[in-house]
């Protein structure tokens, strides 16, 4: 189930029980240390020697065993790693942001043109979606209708097909661009080819660039 591990980590009752166990373990270790024969012998030593032993032991602990809070792996690390891997699907596999596992449950999904998630690919096999792509070619605003998104002056980043950058004012053109989500992806790229490129490189699928770039 999505995010189940992270939800358990944030459970107040679990956190309370965990802290309670830590306190009990700390008290137990202190009591064990007090009853050790070595501890009893140290307490019989002169106070100055006891202080030197304490300082030496403390320095040794901080040098070899102590891990500061900032150096520990945070509790959200695994979840953050999971989210990063999910968002990578939008870049490498052309999966729409809405159809990432962390955003929409499978039972609530509806087909999105160009999306390469398992649900949308299965929908493509069930029914010919070519009419939707033809409508998009006539009017690219149709894509926003397809994902049931309101048409606004500024389109959400995840619904852009391309992001252009490096505008040359004198040449009146952009130097390059990156793909965000391509609704026409299924029309000219085989998903198997795309997966092969991502995993094994471009030796068998070389890129070609236009003179403008």
N, C-alpha and C positions, 0 to 999 in steps of 0.2 A: 504493500500500500504506500502511496506517495507520501514522503516526508514523515513516515511513521517513527523512524528512529529519532529524528530531530524533535518531534512532538513529545516523545517519551523523555528526552533530555530536558525539556522545558517544563515538565510536569512538576508543579509546586510540591506535591506530596513526596515524589521521588527525590527532589532536591533536599527537602527537609530530612528524610530518612538517611540520605547519603551523608549529610553534614553531621547528623547524630551519630552515625557509625564512625565517622572520622574522629569526633570528640572522644568517643568511648575507646577507640584504638589508641589515641594519644595518651589517655589516662592509664590504659593497660600497660603500654610500653614504659611509661614513667614508673609505674609500680614494679614492673619486672626489673628495671634498672636499679631501683632502690634496694631490692632484695638480693642483688648479685653480690657474691663475696668480694669482687674487685671494688665495688662501690663502698662497701663497709671498710675495706682497707684504706681507700683514699680518704675517707672521712676521719681516719685516725692520724693522718699526716698533718704537719703544720699548715696553718692557713695560707701562708705565702706559696707553698708548694702546690696546694690545692688550686690556687688562682692561676698558677703557671700551667697546670694540667688542663684547666678549663679553657684558657686562652688558646693553648696548642690544639686541643680537640675541636674548638669552635672554628679556628682557621682551617684545620684539616677538612672539616665538614663542608664549609663554604667553597673550598678549593676543589673537592672531589665529588661531592654528592648533591649540593644545593642547586636547584634549578629555579631561577626567578620566575615570577608569574608571567612576565612578558616573553619568556623563553619557552613556555609551555604551549602545546598545541591547543588552540581554543576549541571549545565544545562545538562550535558551528563549522569547523573546518571541513568535515566530511560532507556536510550539506552544501556548503559553498562550492566544493569540488564537483558535487553532483549537478548543481545549477550551471556551472561553467561548461560541463560536458553537454548539458541540455542545450544551452545557447549556441554551442558550436555546431549543432545540427542545422541551425538556420544558415550558417555560413557555408558549410561543406556539403550538406545534403539538400538544401533548399526546402527545409521543413518550415512551414509558417509558424510564427511566434505563438499564435493562438493554439497550435496543435502540439506544443511541447507538453510532455507529461506533467510538468509542474503547473500548467495553466488550465488545461481542460481535460476532464475525465472522458474516457473513450465513449461512454454512452451519451455524452452531450455534444459530441463532435458532429459537424456537418461538412460535406465535401467542399474543399477549397481548391480552385483551379491552380495547377502547378505544384501543389504541396506534395512532398515525397514521403510523408508519414505512411505507415502501414495501412491506416484506415482509408486514406484518400486513394492510395494505389489500388486497394481492393474495390473501391467505388468506381474507379476508372474501368476495371474489368467487368463490372456488373452492367454498366450502361455507357453507351457512346456519349461522351461529353463534348464532342466537336462543336456543337452549336454554341456552347458557352465561349469557346475560344474564338469563334468567328465574331461573336458579339463584342468580345474584348478587342479584337483587331479593328473593329469599326469605331469603338469608343472605349478608351482605356479606363474611364470612370466605372465601367461595368464591373470591374474587379472589386471595387468598394461595395457595390451592390451584392456581389457574390458572397462576400464575407460579412454582409449586413452591417456595414460601417457607414456612419453618417458622412456626408460630403461636406468637408470643411475647407476654408481657405488654406490652412496648413495641414498637410497629410501627415499622419503619424509615421515616425521613422520606420517602423517595422512593415509598413505597407508600401514603402517606396520600392520601385523596381531597381533603380540605380541611384548611387550618390556620386555626383561629379565633383572633382576638386582640381585645384591648380589652374584657375581661369586665367587665360592670357588675354589681357584687355586689348592689345594691339591686333592680335590675330583673331580675336572674338571667338575663342574656343577654349575648351577645357583640356588639360594635359592628360588626365586619366580619370578612371572611375572604378567603383567597386559595386558588386552586386549585393543587394539586400535580400529581396525576394522577387523571383522572376515567375510571374503567372504563366508564361509561355514555356516554362522549363520542359514540360512533357512533349512539346511539339518538335524539339530538335536535339535533345540530349537523352540518350539511353541511360536510365538510372544505374545499370550495371557498369557502363563506361565511367560514369561519374564516381562510383564507389572505387573502381579500380584506380582511377587517377589519384584520389585522396590517399589510398592505402599504399600504392606501389610507385607513385611518381608519374612523370609524363613521358617516359621513354617511348612507349607505344602510342601515346596520344599527345604528340607535340603541340604546343600552343603556337598560333600565328598572330602577328600584330599588324595593324594597318599602319600606313605611313604617317597618319595624323598623330599617333601616340609617340 
